[in-house]
C-alpha cells in the first residue's frame, strides 16, 4: 500500500488518435474520472476528493503505439 497522506493526486486520461478528437477528449476525461471513483470507493481515507484532480488529454500526448496511448497516468505531488 502506498502512503499518500499529505500528497495530492492528479489523474490524467489519454486515448489513441482513432476517431473524433472531441469524442477522444470526452473518453479520456471519463477514464480519469473512473480511476478517481475507483480510488475513492476502495481507499477513501487515502484519497480524499479535495486532493484529487482529473484531466483528459484525448490524443494530444501520444507516447507510442495505439495500445500505449490508451492509458491513465497517476501523478503524486506535494502541495506544501
mmCIF file of the N, C-alpha and C atoms, coordinates in Angstrom:
data_MODEL
# 
_entry.id   MODEL 
# 
loop_
_atom_site.group_PDB 
_atom_site.id 
_atom_site.type_symbol 
_atom_site.label_atom_id 
_atom_site.label_alt_id 
_atom_site.label_comp_id 
_atom_site.label_asym_id 
_atom_site.label_entity_id 
_atom_site.label_seq_id 
_atom_site.pdbx_PDB_ins_code 
_atom_site.Cartn_x 
_atom_site.Cartn_y 
_atom_site.Cartn_z 
_atom_site.occupancy 
_atom_site.B_iso_or_equiv 
_atom_site.pdbx_formal_charge 
_atom_site.auth_seq_id 
_atom_site.auth_comp_id 
_atom_site.auth_asym_id 
_atom_site.auth_atom_id 
_atom_site.pdbx_PDB_model_num 
ATOM 1   N N  . UNK A 1 1  ? 0.846   -1.182 0.000   1.00 0.00 ? 1  UNK A N  1 
ATOM 2   C CA . UNK A 1 1  ? 0.000   0.000  0.000   1.00 0.00 ? 1  UNK A CA 1 
ATOM 3   C C  . UNK A 1 1  ? 0.886   1.238  0.000   1.00 0.00 ? 1  UNK A C  1 
ATOM 4   N N  . UNK A 1 2  ? 0.554   2.190  -0.840  1.00 0.00 ? 2  UNK A N  1 
ATOM 5   C CA . UNK A 1 2  ? 1.295   3.437  -0.924  1.00 0.00 ? 2  UNK A CA 1 
ATOM 6   C C  . UNK A 1 2  ? 0.715   4.423  0.076   1.00 0.00 ? 2  UNK A C  1 
ATOM 7   N N  . UNK A 1 3  ? 1.574   5.051  0.837   1.00 0.00 ? 3  UNK A N  1 
ATOM 8   C CA . UNK A 1 3  ? 1.126   6.089  1.749   1.00 0.00 ? 3  UNK A CA 1 
ATOM 9   C C  . UNK A 1 3  ? 1.040   7.402  0.978   1.00 0.00 ? 3  UNK A C  1 
ATOM 10  N N  . UNK A 1 4  ? -0.136  7.945  0.870   1.00 0.00 ? 4  UNK A N  1 
ATOM 11  C CA . UNK A 1 4  ? -0.327  9.171  0.101   1.00 0.00 ? 4  UNK A CA 1 
ATOM 12  C C  . UNK A 1 4  ? -0.778  10.335 0.975   1.00 0.00 ? 4  UNK A C  1 
ATOM 13  N N  . UNK A 1 5  ? -0.702  10.165 2.286   1.00 0.00 ? 5  UNK A N  1 
ATOM 14  C CA . UNK A 1 5  ? -1.135  11.250 3.157   1.00 0.00 ? 5  UNK A CA 1 
ATOM 15  C C  . UNK A 1 5  ? -0.259  12.472 2.904   1.00 0.00 ? 5  UNK A C  1 
ATOM 16  N N  . UNK A 1 6  ? -0.896  13.616 2.800   1.00 0.00 ? 6  UNK A N  1 
ATOM 17  C CA . UNK A 1 6  ? -0.178  14.849 2.547   1.00 0.00 ? 6  UNK A CA 1 
ATOM 18  C C  . UNK A 1 6  ? 0.142   15.091 1.084   1.00 0.00 ? 6  UNK A C  1 
ATOM 19  N N  . UNK A 1 7  ? -0.154  14.142 0.225   1.00 0.00 ? 7  UNK A N  1 
ATOM 20  C CA . UNK A 1 7  ? 0.113   14.308 -1.201  1.00 0.00 ? 7  UNK A CA 1 
ATOM 21  C C  . UNK A 1 7  ? -1.178  14.557 -1.953  1.00 0.00 ? 7  UNK A C  1 
ATOM 22  N N  . UNK A 1 8  ? -1.056  15.268 -3.054  1.00 0.00 ? 8  UNK A N  1 
ATOM 23  C CA . UNK A 1 8  ? -2.181  15.439 -3.963  1.00 0.00 ? 8  UNK A CA 1 
ATOM 24  C C  . UNK A 1 8  ? -2.012  14.475 -5.122  1.00 0.00 ? 8  UNK A C  1 
ATOM 25  N N  . UNK A 1 9  ? -3.112  14.155 -5.761  1.00 0.00 ? 9  UNK A N  1 
ATOM 26  C CA . UNK A 1 9  ? -3.116  13.175 -6.842  1.00 0.00 ? 9  UNK A CA 1 
ATOM 27  C C  . UNK A 1 9  ? -3.723  13.824 -8.080  1.00 0.00 ? 9  UNK A C  1 
ATOM 28  N N  . UNK A 1 10 ? -2.992  13.723 -9.180  1.00 0.00 ? 10 UNK A N  1 
ATOM 29  C CA . UNK A 1 10 ? -3.535  14.155 -10.465 1.00 0.00 ? 10 UNK A CA 1 
ATOM 30  C C  . UNK A 1 10 ? -3.666  12.925 -11.342 1.00 0.00 ? 10 UNK A C  1 
ATOM 31  N N  . UNK A 1 11 ? -4.860  12.718 -11.888 1.00 0.00 ? 11 UNK A N  1 
ATOM 32  C CA . UNK A 1 11 ? -5.136  11.559 -12.731 1.00 0.00 ? 11 UNK A CA 1 
ATOM 33  C C  . UNK A 1 11 ? -5.385  12.069 -14.149 1.00 0.00 ? 11 UNK A C  1 
ATOM 34  N N  . UNK A 1 12 ? -4.539  11.633 -15.079 1.00 0.00 ? 12 UNK A N  1 
ATOM 35  C CA . UNK A 1 12 ? -4.608  12.084 -16.469 1.00 0.00 ? 12 UNK A CA 1 
ATOM 36  C C  . UNK A 1 12 ? -5.063  10.955 -17.369 1.00 0.00 ? 12 UNK A C  1 
ATOM 37  N N  . UNK A 1 13 ? -6.119  11.196 -18.138 1.00 0.00 ? 13 UNK A N  1 
ATOM 38  C CA . UNK A 1 13 ? -6.620  10.215 -19.091 1.00 0.00 ? 13 UNK A CA 1 
ATOM 39  C C  . UNK A 1 13 ? -6.148  10.542 -20.498 1.00 0.00 ? 13 UNK A C  1 
ATOM 40  N N  . UNK A 1 14 ? -5.877  9.498  -21.283 1.00 0.00 ? 14 UNK A N  1 
ATOM 41  C CA . UNK A 1 14 ? -5.389  9.646  -22.646 1.00 0.00 ? 14 UNK A CA 1 
ATOM 42  C C  . UNK A 1 14 ? -6.093  8.640  -23.559 1.00 0.00 ? 14 UNK A C  1 
ATOM 43  N N  . UNK A 1 15 ? -6.079  8.915  -24.862 1.00 0.00 ? 15 UNK A N  1 
ATOM 44  C CA . UNK A 1 15 ? -6.623  7.988  -25.854 1.00 0.00 ? 15 UNK A CA 1 
ATOM 45  C C  . UNK A 1 15 ? -5.657  7.887  -27.032 1.00 0.00 ? 15 UNK A C  1 
ATOM 46  N N  . UNK A 1 16 ? -5.948  6.957  -27.938 1.00 0.00 ? 16 UNK A N  1 
ATOM 47  C CA . UNK A 1 16 ? -5.214  6.919  -29.202 1.00 0.00 ? 16 UNK A CA 1 
ATOM 48  C C  . UNK A 1 16 ? -5.836  7.946  -30.146 1.00 0.00 ? 16 UNK A C  1 
ATOM 49  N N  . UNK A 1 17 ? -5.362  7.986  -31.394 1.00 0.00 ? 17 UNK A N  1 
ATOM 50  C CA . UNK A 1 17 ? -5.868  9.002  -32.326 1.00 0.00 ? 17 UNK A CA 1 
ATOM 51  C C  . UNK A 1 17 ? -6.951  8.480  -33.261 1.00 0.00 ? 17 UNK A C  1 
ATOM 52  N N  . UNK A 1 18 ? -7.540  7.360  -32.919 1.00 0.00 ? 18 UNK A N  1 
ATOM 53  C CA . UNK A 1 18 ? -8.648  6.826  -33.710 1.00 0.00 ? 18 UNK A CA 1 
ATOM 54  C C  . UNK A 1 18 ? -9.921  7.582  -33.375 1.00 0.00 ? 18 UNK A C  1 
ATOM 55  N N  . UNK A 1 19 ? -10.689 7.937  -34.368 1.00 0.00 ? 19 UNK A N  1 
ATOM 56  C CA . UNK A 1 19 ? -11.976 8.573  -34.118 1.00 0.00 ? 19 UNK A CA 1 
ATOM 57  C C  . UNK A 1 19 ? -11.902 10.080 -34.006 1.00 0.00 ? 19 UNK A C  1 
ATOM 58  N N  . UNK A 1 20 ? -13.005 10.651 -33.585 1.00 0.00 ? 20 UNK A N  1 
ATOM 59  C CA . UNK A 1 20 ? -13.224 12.079 -33.490 1.00 0.00 ? 20 UNK A CA 1 
ATOM 60  C C  . UNK A 1 20 ? -12.454 12.673 -32.305 1.00 0.00 ? 20 UNK A C  1 
ATOM 61  N N  . UNK A 1 21 ? -11.701 13.761 -32.505 1.00 0.00 ? 21 UNK A N  1 
ATOM 62  C CA . UNK A 1 21 ? -10.946 14.365 -31.400 1.00 0.00 ? 21 UNK A CA 1 
ATOM 63  C C  . UNK A 1 21 ? -11.809 14.768 -30.206 1.00 0.00 ? 21 UNK A C  1 
ATOM 64  N N  . UNK A 1 22 ? -13.027 15.279 -30.457 1.00 0.00 ? 22 UNK A N  1 
ATOM 65  C CA . UNK A 1 22 ? -13.898 15.672 -29.344 1.00 0.00 ? 22 UNK A CA 1 
ATOM 66  C C  . UNK A 1 22 ? -14.345 14.445 -28.542 1.00 0.00 ? 22 UNK A C  1 
ATOM 67  N N  . UNK A 1 23 ? -14.646 13.358 -29.256 1.00 0.00 ? 23 UNK A N  1 
ATOM 68  C CA . UNK A 1 23 ? -15.032 12.115 -28.577 1.00 0.00 ? 23 UNK A CA 1 
ATOM 69  C C  . UNK A 1 23 ? -13.864 11.550 -27.784 1.00 0.00 ? 23 UNK A C  1 
ATOM 70  N N  . UNK A 1 24 ? -12.661 11.646 -28.343 1.00 0.00 ? 24 UNK A N  1 
ATOM 71  C CA . UNK A 1 24 ? -11.474 11.169 -27.628 1.00 0.00 ? 24 UNK A CA 1 
ATOM 72  C C  . UNK A 1 24 ? -11.232 11.973 -26.358 1.00 0.00 ? 24 UNK A C  1 
ATOM 73  N N  . UNK A 1 25 ? -11.440 13.280 -26.435 1.00 0.00 ? 25 UNK A N  1 
ATOM 74  C CA . UNK A 1 25 ? -11.265 14.116 -25.248 1.00 0.00 ? 25 UNK A CA 1 
ATOM 75  C C  . UNK A 1 25 ? -12.265 13.722 -24.169 1.00 0.00 ? 25 UNK A C  1 
ATOM 76  N N  . UNK A 1 26 ? -13.517 13.524 -24.559 1.00 0.00 ? 26 UNK A N  1 
ATOM 77  C CA . UNK A 1 26 ? -14.539 13.109 -23.593 1.00 0.00 ? 26 UNK A CA 1 
ATOM 78  C C  . UNK A 1 26 ? -14.206 11.744 -22.996 1.00 0.00 ? 26 UNK A C  1 
ATOM 79  N N  . UNK A 1 27 ? -13.742 10.803 -23.827 1.00 0.00 ? 27 UNK A N  1 
ATOM 80  C CA . UNK A 1 27 ? -13.367 9.475  -23.348 1.00 0.00 ? 27 UNK A CA 1 
ATOM 81  C C  . UNK A 1 27 ? -12.203 9.558  -22.369 1.00 0.00 ? 27 UNK A C  1 
ATOM 82  N N  . UNK A 1 28 ? -11.212 10.378 -22.674 1.00 0.00 ? 28 UNK A N  1 
ATOM 83  C CA . UNK A 1 28 ? -10.058 10.490 -21.775 1.00 0.00 ? 28 UNK A CA 1 
ATOM 84  C C  . UNK A 1 28 ? -10.473 11.060 -20.419 1.00 0.00 ? 28 UNK A C  1 
ATOM 85  N N  . UNK A 1 29 ? -11.397 12.003 -20.420 1.00 0.00 ? 29 UNK A N  1 
ATOM 86  C CA . UNK A 1 29 ? -11.903 12.551 -19.152 1.00 0.00 ? 29 UNK A CA 1 
ATOM 87  C C  . UNK A 1 29 ? -12.654 11.478 -18.366 1.00 0.00 ? 29 UNK A C  1 
ATOM 88  N N  . UNK A 1 30 ? -13.447 10.663 -19.064 1.00 0.00 ? 30 UNK A N  1 
ATOM 89  C CA . UNK A 1 30 ? -14.185 9.578  -18.399 1.00 0.00 ? 30 UNK A CA 1 
ATOM 90  C C  . UNK A 1 30 ? -13.235 8.552  -17.807 1.00 0.00 ? 30 UNK A C  1 
ATOM 91  N N  . UNK A 1 31 ? -12.150 8.250  -18.514 1.00 0.00 ? 31 UNK A N  1 
ATOM 92  C CA . UNK A 1 31 ? -11.155 7.305  -17.987 1.00 0.00 ? 31 UNK A CA 1 
ATOM 93  C C  . UNK A 1 31 ? -10.554 7.821  -16.691 1.00 0.00 ? 31 UNK A C  1 
ATOM 94  N N  . UNK A 1 32 ? -10.167 9.075  -16.679 1.00 0.00 ? 32 UNK A N  1 
ATOM 95  C CA . UNK A 1 32 ? -9.582  9.658  -15.469 1.00 0.00 ? 32 UNK A CA 1 
ATOM 96  C C  . UNK A 1 32 ? -10.592 9.664  -14.326 1.00 0.00 ? 32 UNK A C  1 
ATOM 97  N N  . UNK A 1 33 ? -11.823 10.023 -14.608 1.00 0.00 ? 33 UNK A N  1 
ATOM 98  C CA . UNK A 1 33 ? -12.863 10.046 -13.571 1.00 0.00 ? 33 UNK A CA 1 
ATOM 99  C C  . UNK A 1 33 ? -13.151 8.641  -13.036 1.00 0.00 ? 33 UNK A C  1 
ATOM 100 N N  . UNK A 1 34 ? -13.100 7.630  -13.906 1.00 0.00 ? 34 UNK A N  1 
ATOM 101 C CA . UNK A 1 34 ? -13.334 6.248  -13.464 1.00 0.00 ? 34 UNK A CA 1 
ATOM 102 C C  . UNK A 1 34 ? -12.259 5.804  -12.481 1.00 0.00 ? 34 UNK A C  1 
ATOM 103 N N  . UNK A 1 35 ? -11.020 6.174  -12.736 1.00 0.00 ? 35 UNK A N  1 
ATOM 104 C CA . UNK A 1 35 ? -9.940  5.827  -11.805 1.00 0.00 ? 35 UNK A CA 1 
ATOM 105 C C  . UNK A 1 35 ? -10.126 6.559  -10.485 1.00 0.00 ? 35 UNK A C  1 
ATOM 106 N N  . UNK A 1 36 ? -10.504 7.824  -10.551 1.00 0.00 ? 36 UNK A N  1 
ATOM 107 C CA . UNK A 1 36 ? -10.767 8.586  -9.325  1.00 0.00 ? 36 UNK A CA 1 
ATOM 108 C C  . UNK A 1 36 ? -11.858 7.911  -8.500  1.00 0.00 ? 36 UNK A C  1 
ATOM 109 N N  . UNK A 1 37 ? -12.940 7.548  -9.140  1.00 0.00 ? 37 UNK A N  1 
ATOM 110 C CA . UNK A 1 37 ? -14.045 6.900  -8.428  1.00 0.00 ? 37 UNK A CA 1 
ATOM 111 C C  . UNK A 1 37 ? -13.606 5.571  -7.817  1.00 0.00 ? 37 UNK A C  1 
ATOM 112 N N  . UNK A 1 38 ? -12.791 4.808  -8.535  1.00 0.00 ? 38 UNK A N  1 
ATOM 113 C CA . UNK A 1 38 ? -12.280 3.543  -8.004  1.00 0.00 ? 38 UNK A CA 1 
ATOM 114 C C  . UNK A 1 38 ? -11.443 3.783  -6.747  1.00 0.00 ? 38 UNK A C  1 
ATOM 115 N N  . UNK A 1 39 ? -10.518 4.732  -6.814  1.00 0.00 ? 39 UNK A N  1 
ATOM 116 C CA . UNK A 1 39 ? -9.661  5.019  -5.660  1.00 0.00 ? 39 UNK A CA 1 
ATOM 117 C C  . UNK A 1 39 ? -10.485 5.488  -4.468  1.00 0.00 ? 39 UNK A C  1 
ATOM 118 N N  . UNK A 1 40 ? -11.443 6.337  -4.715  1.00 0.00 ? 40 UNK A N  1 
ATOM 119 C CA . UNK A 1 40 ? -12.276 6.842  -3.625  1.00 0.00 ? 40 UNK A CA 1 
ATOM 120 C C  . UNK A 1 40 ? -13.167 5.750  -3.052  1.00 0.00 ? 40 UNK A C  1 
ATOM 121 N N  . UNK A 1 41 ? -13.639 4.841  -3.878  1.00 0.00 ? 41 UNK A N  1 
ATOM 122 C CA . UNK A 1 41 ? -14.503 3.760  -3.401  1.00 0.00 ? 41 UNK A CA 1 
ATOM 123 C C  . UNK A 1 41 ? -13.725 2.711  -2.624  1.00 0.00 ? 41 UNK A C  1 
ATOM 124 N N  . UNK A 1 42 ? -12.453 2.521  -2.967  1.00 0.00 ? 42 UNK A N  1 
ATOM 125 C CA . UNK A 1 42 ? -11.667 1.447  -2.361  1.00 0.00 ? 42 UNK A CA 1 
ATOM 126 C C  . UNK A 1 42 ? -10.677 1.910  -1.302  1.00 0.00 ? 42 UNK A C  1 
ATOM 127 N N  . UNK A 1 43 ? -10.413 3.198  -1.241  1.00 0.00 ? 43 UNK A N  1 
ATOM 128 C CA . UNK A 1 43 ? -9.474  3.712  -0.240  1.00 0.00 ? 43 UNK A CA 1 
ATOM 129 C C  . UNK A 1 43 ? -9.771  5.189  0.021   1.00 0.00 ? 43 UNK A C  1 
ATOM 130 N N  . UNK A 1 44 ? -10.995 5.481  0.380   1.00 0.00 ? 44 UNK A N  1 
ATOM 131 C CA . UNK A 1 44 ? -11.434 6.875  0.532   1.00 0.00 ? 44 UNK A CA 1 
ATOM 132 C C  . UNK A 1 44 ? -10.589 7.662  1.523   1.00 0.00 ? 44 UNK A C  1 
ATOM 133 N N  . UNK A 1 45 ? -10.137 7.033  2.587   1.00 0.00 ? 45 UNK A N  1 
ATOM 134 C CA . UNK A 1 45 ? -9.350  7.770  3.577   1.00 0.00 ? 45 UNK A CA 1 
ATOM 135 C C  . UNK A 1 45 ? -7.985  8.170  3.028   1.00 0.00 ? 45 UNK A C  1 
ATOM 136 N N  . UNK A 1 46 ? -7.470  7.411  2.071   1.00 0.00 ? 46 UNK A N  1 
ATOM 137 C CA . UNK A 1 46 ? -6.183  7.741  1.454   1.00 0.00 ? 46 UNK A CA 1 
ATOM 138 C C  . UNK A 1 46 ? -6.323  8.711  0.283   1.00 0.00 ? 46 UNK A C  1 
ATOM 139 N N  . UNK A 1 47 ? -7.525  8.797  -0.282  1.00 0.00 ? 47 UNK A N  1 
ATOM 140 C CA . UNK A 1 47 ? -7.748  9.620  -1.466  1.00 0.00 ? 47 UNK A CA 1 
ATOM 141 C C  . UNK A 1 47 ? -8.958  10.539 -1.279  1.00 0.00 ? 47 UNK A C  1 
ATOM 142 N N  . UNK A 1 48 ? -8.860  11.513 -0.373  1.00 0.00 ? 48 UNK A N  1 
ATOM 143 C CA . UNK A 1 48 ? -9.988  12.429 -0.197  1.00 0.00 ? 48 UNK A CA 1 
ATOM 144 C C  . UNK A 1 48 ? -10.190 13.271 -1.456  1.00 0.00 ? 48 UNK A C  1 
ATOM 145 N N  . UNK A 1 49 ? -11.427 13.529 -1.774  1.00 0.00 ? 49 UNK A N  1 
ATOM 146 C CA . UNK A 1 49 ? -11.779 14.191 -3.030  1.00 0.00 ? 49 UNK A CA 1 
ATOM 147 C C  . UNK A 1 49 ? -11.106 15.545 -3.215  1.00 0.00 ? 49 UNK A C  1 
ATOM 148 N N  . UNK A 1 50 ? -10.860 16.258 -2.135  1.00 0.00 ? 50 UNK A N  1 
ATOM 149 C CA . UNK A 1 50 ? -10.246 17.581 -2.279  1.00 0.00 ? 50 UNK A CA 1 
ATOM 150 C C  . UNK A 1 50 ? -8.778  17.523 -2.700  1.00 0.00 ? 50 UNK A C  1 
ATOM 151 N N  . UNK A 1 51 ? -8.173  16.341 -2.648  1.00 0.00 ? 51 UNK A N  1 
ATOM 152 C CA . UNK A 1 51 ? -6.774  16.210 -3.060  1.00 0.00 ? 51 UNK A CA 1 
ATOM 153 C C  . UNK A 1 51 ? -6.617  15.506 -4.406  1.00 0.00 ? 51 UNK A C  1 
ATOM 154 N N  . UNK A 1 52 ? -7.719  15.234 -5.093  1.00 0.00 ? 52 UNK A N  1 
ATOM 155 C CA . UNK A 1 52 ? -7.645  14.545 -6.378  1.00 0.00 ? 52 UNK A CA 1 
ATOM 156 C C  . UNK A 1 52 ? -8.170  15.455 -7.476  1.00 0.00 ? 52 UNK A C  1 
ATOM 157 N N  . UNK A 1 53 ? -7.382  15.598 -8.539  1.00 0.00 ? 53 UNK A N  1 
ATOM 158 C CA . UNK A 1 53 ? -7.840  16.298 -9.732  1.00 0.00 ? 53 UNK A CA 1 
ATOM 159 C C  . UNK A 1 53 ? -7.747  15.343 -10.915 1.00 0.00 ? 53 UNK A C  1 
ATOM 160 N N  . UNK A 1 54 ? -8.618  15.551 -11.878 1.00 0.00 ? 54 UNK A N  1 
ATOM 161 C CA . UNK A 1 54 ? -8.591  14.728 -13.094 1.00 0.00 ? 54 UNK A CA 1 
ATOM 162 C C  . UNK A 1 54 ? -8.485  15.634 -14.301 1.00 0.00 ? 54 UNK A C  1 
ATOM 163 N N  . UNK A 1 55 ? -7.819  15.106 -15.322 1.00 0.00 ? 55 UNK A N  1 
ATOM 164 C CA . UNK A 1 55 ? -7.689  15.826 -16.586 1.00 0.00 ? 55 UNK A CA 1 
ATOM 165 C C  . UNK A 1 55 ? -7.791  14.840 -17.736 1.00 0.00 ? 55 UNK A C  1 
ATOM 166 N N  . UNK A 1 56 ? -8.381  15.287 -18.801 1.00 0.00 ? 56 UNK A N  1 
ATOM 167 C CA . UNK A 1 56 ? -8.435  14.490 -20.022 1.00 0.00 ? 56 UNK A CA 1 
ATOM 168 C C  . UNK A 1 56 ? -7.642  15.183 -21.110 1.00 0.00 ? 56 UNK A C  1 
ATOM 169 N N  . UNK A 1 57 ? -6.788  14.422 -21.778 1.00 0.00 ? 57 UNK A N  1 
ATOM 170 C CA . UNK A 1 57 ? -5.944  14.984 -22.827 1.00 0.00 ? 57 UNK A CA 1 
ATOM 171 C C  . UNK A 1 57 ? -6.279  14.440 -24.211 1.00 0.00 ? 57 UNK A C  1 
ATOM 172 N N  . UNK A 1 58 ? -7.232  13.528 -24.303 1.00 0.00 ? 58 UNK A N  1 
ATOM 173 C CA . UNK A 1 58 ? -7.563  12.955 -25.602 1.00 0.00 ? 58 UNK A CA 1 
ATOM 174 C C  . UNK A 1 58 ? -6.342  12.319 -26.232 1.00 0.00 ? 58 UNK A C  1 
ATOM 175 N N  . UNK A 1 59 ? -6.117  12.642 -27.512 1.00 0.00 ? 59 UNK A N  1 
ATOM 176 C CA . UNK A 1 59 ? -4.984  12.056 -28.236 1.00 0.00 ? 59 UNK A CA 1 
ATOM 177 C C  . UNK A 1 59 ? -3.818  13.028 -28.389 1.00 0.00 ? 59 UNK A C  1 
ATOM 178 N N  . UNK A 1 60 ? -3.755  14.071 -27.552 1.00 0.00 ? 60 UNK A N  1 
ATOM 179 C CA . UNK A 1 60 ? -2.760  15.133 -27.726 1.00 0.00 ? 60 UNK A CA 1 
ATOM 180 C C  . UNK A 1 60 ? -1.378  14.820 -27.174 1.00 0.00 ? 60 UNK A C  1 
ATOM 181 N N  . UNK A 1 61 ? -1.227  13.729 -26.398 1.00 0.00 ? 61 UNK A N  1 
ATOM 182 C CA . UNK A 1 61 ? 0.071   13.409 -25.798 1.00 0.00 ? 61 UNK A CA 1 
ATOM 183 C C  . UNK A 1 61 ? 0.432   11.945 -26.039 1.00 0.00 ? 61 UNK A C  1 
ATOM 184 N N  . UNK A 1 62 ? 0.635   11.558 -27.298 1.00 0.00 ? 62 UNK A N  1 
ATOM 185 C CA . UNK A 1 62 ? 0.966   10.164 -27.588 1.00 0.00 ? 62 UNK A CA 1 
ATOM 186 C C  . UNK A 1 62 ? 2.353   9.781  -27.067 1.00 0.00 ? 62 UNK A C  1 
ATOM 187 N N  . UNK A 1 63 ? 2.502   8.514  -26.698 1.00 0.00 ? 63 UNK A N  1 
ATOM 188 C CA . UNK A 1 63 ? 3.807   8.013  -26.235 1.00 0.00 ? 63 UNK A CA 1 
ATOM 189 C C  . UNK A 1 63 ? 4.289   6.812  -27.048 1.00 0.00 ? 63 UNK A C  1 
ATOM 190 N N  . UNK A 1 64 ? 3.456   6.291  -27.931 1.00 0.00 ? 64 UNK A N  1 
ATOM 191 C CA . UNK A 1 64 ? 3.856   5.104  -28.697 1.00 0.00 ? 64 UNK A CA 1 
ATOM 192 C C  . UNK A 1 64 ? 2.725   4.589  -29.550 1.00 0.00 ? 64 UNK A C  1 
ATOM 193 N N  . UNK A 1 65 ? 2.533   3.278  -29.501 1.00 0.00 ? 65 UNK A N  1 
ATOM 194 C CA . UNK A 1 65 ? 1.507   2.626  -30.307 1.00 0.00 ? 65 UNK A CA 1 
ATOM 195 C C  . UNK A 1 65 ? 0.110   2.957  -29.780 1.00 0.00 ? 65 UNK A C  1 
ATOM 196 N N  . UNK A 1 66 ? -0.898  2.590  -30.569 1.00 0.00 ? 66 UNK A N  1 
ATOM 197 C CA . UNK A 1 66 ? -2.283  2.847  -30.159 1.00 0.00 ? 66 UNK A CA 1 
ATOM 198 C C  . UNK A 1 66 ? -2.563  2.326  -28.752 1.00 0.00 ? 66 UNK A C  1 
ATOM 199 N N  . UNK A 1 67 ? -2.149  1.080  -28.488 1.00 0.00 ? 67 UNK A N  1 
ATOM 200 C CA . UNK A 1 67 ? -2.417  0.478  -27.180 1.00 0.00 ? 67 UNK A CA 1 
ATOM 201 C C  . UNK A 1 67 ? -1.728  1.252  -26.056 1.00 0.00 ? 67 UNK A C  1 
ATOM 202 N N  . UNK A 1 68 ? -0.523  1.751  -26.288 1.00 0.00 ? 68 UNK A N  1 
ATOM 203 C CA . UNK A 1 68 ? 0.195   2.509  -25.259 1.00 0.00 ? 68 UNK A CA 1 
ATOM 204 C C  . UNK A 1 68 ? -0.454  3.865  -25.005 1.00 0.00 ? 68 UNK A C  1 
ATOM 205 N N  . UNK A 1 69 ? -1.107  4.410  -25.999 1.00 0.00 ? 69 UNK A N  1 
ATOM 206 C CA . UNK A 1 69 ? -1.731  5.717  -25.846 1.00 0.00 ? 69 UNK A CA 1 
ATOM 207 C C  . UNK A 1 69 ? -3.072  5.644  -25.128 1.00 0.00 ? 69 UNK A C  1 
ATOM 208 N N  . UNK A 1 70 ? -3.651  4.469  -25.046 1.00 0.00 ? 70 UNK A N  1 
ATOM 209 C CA . UNK A 1 70 ? -4.904  4.277  -24.293 1.00 0.00 ? 70 UNK A CA 1 
ATOM 210 C C  . UNK A 1 70 ? -4.519  4.012  -22.848 1.00 0.00 ? 70 UNK A C  1 
ATOM 211 N N  . UNK A 1 71 ? -4.376  5.081  -22.080 1.00 0.00 ? 71 UNK A N  1 
ATOM 212 C CA . UNK A 1 71 ? -3.799  4.929  -20.744 1.00 0.00 ? 71 UNK A CA 1 
ATOM 213 C C  . UNK A 1 71 ? -4.334  5.975  -19.781 1.00 0.00 ? 71 UNK A C  1 
ATOM 214 N N  . UNK A 1 72 ? -4.063  5.717  -18.508 1.00 0.00 ? 72 UNK A N  1 
ATOM 215 C CA . UNK A 1 72 ? -4.305  6.676  -17.437 1.00 0.00 ? 72 UNK A CA 1 
ATOM 216 C C  . UNK A 1 72 ? -3.010  6.783  -16.659 1.00 0.00 ? 72 UNK A C  1 
ATOM 217 N N  . UNK A 1 73 ? -2.604  8.001  -16.365 1.00 0.00 ? 73 UNK A N  1 
ATOM 218 C CA . UNK A 1 73 ? -1.407  8.243  -15.570 1.00 0.00 ? 73 UNK A CA 1 
ATOM 219 C C  . UNK A 1 73 ? -1.828  8.833  -14.230 1.00 0.00 ? 73 UNK A C  1 
ATOM 220 N N  . UNK A 1 74 ? -1.190  8.350  -13.173 1.00 0.00 ? 74 UNK A N  1 
ATOM 221 C CA . UNK A 1 74 ? -1.450  8.867  -11.836 1.00 0.00 ? 74 UNK A CA 1 
ATOM 222 C C  . UNK A 1 74 ? -0.178  9.534  -11.353 1.00 0.00 ? 74 UNK A C  1 
ATOM 223 N N  . UNK A 1 75 ? -0.287  10.807 -11.019 1.00 0.00 ? 75 UNK A N  1 
ATOM 224 C CA . UNK A 1 75 ? 0.878   11.582 -10.569 1.00 0.00 ? 75 UNK A CA 1 
ATOM 225 C C  . UNK A 1 75 ? 0.623   12.026 -9.137  1.00 0.00 ? 75 UNK A C  1 
ATOM 226 N N  . UNK A 1 76 ? 1.565   11.700 -8.258  1.00 0.00 ? 76 UNK A N  1 
ATOM 227 C CA . UNK A 1 76 ? 1.509   12.133 -6.859  1.00 0.00 ? 76 UNK A CA 1 
ATOM 228 C C  . UNK A 1 76 ? 2.451   13.310 -6.688  1.00 0.00 ? 76 UNK A C  1 
ATOM 229 N N  . UNK A 1 77 ? 1.989   14.359 -5.998  1.00 0.00 ? 77 UNK A N  1 
ATOM 230 C CA . UNK A 1 77 ? 2.856   15.508 -5.783  1.00 0.00 ? 77 UNK A CA 1 
ATOM 231 C C  . UNK A 1 77 ? 2.514   16.196 -4.467  1.00 0.00 ? 77 UNK A C  1 
ATOM 232 N N  . UNK A 1 78 ? 3.494   16.871 -3.930  1.00 0.00 ? 78 UNK A N  1 
ATOM 233 C CA . UNK A 1 78 ? 3.319   17.586 -2.678  1.00 0.00 ? 78 UNK A CA 1 
ATOM 234 C C  . UNK A 1 78 ? 2.854   19.004 -2.970  1.00 0.00 ? 78 UNK A C  1 
ATOM 235 N N  . UNK A 1 79 ? 1.924   19.492 -2.201  1.00 0.00 ? 79 UNK A N  1 
ATOM 236 C CA . UNK A 1 79 ? 1.430   20.857 -2.370  1.00 0.00 ? 79 UNK A CA 1 
ATOM 237 C C  . UNK A 1 79 ? 1.988   21.768 -1.279  1.00 0.00 ? 79 UNK A C  1 
ATOM 238 N N  . UNK A 1 80 ? 2.886   21.261 -0.495  1.00 0.00 ? 80 UNK A N  1 
ATOM 239 C CA . UNK A 1 80 ? 3.455   22.040 0.609   1.00 0.00 ? 80 UNK A CA 1 
ATOM 240 C C  . UNK A 1 80 ? 4.670   22.803 0.156   1.00 0.00 ? 80 UNK A C  1 
# 
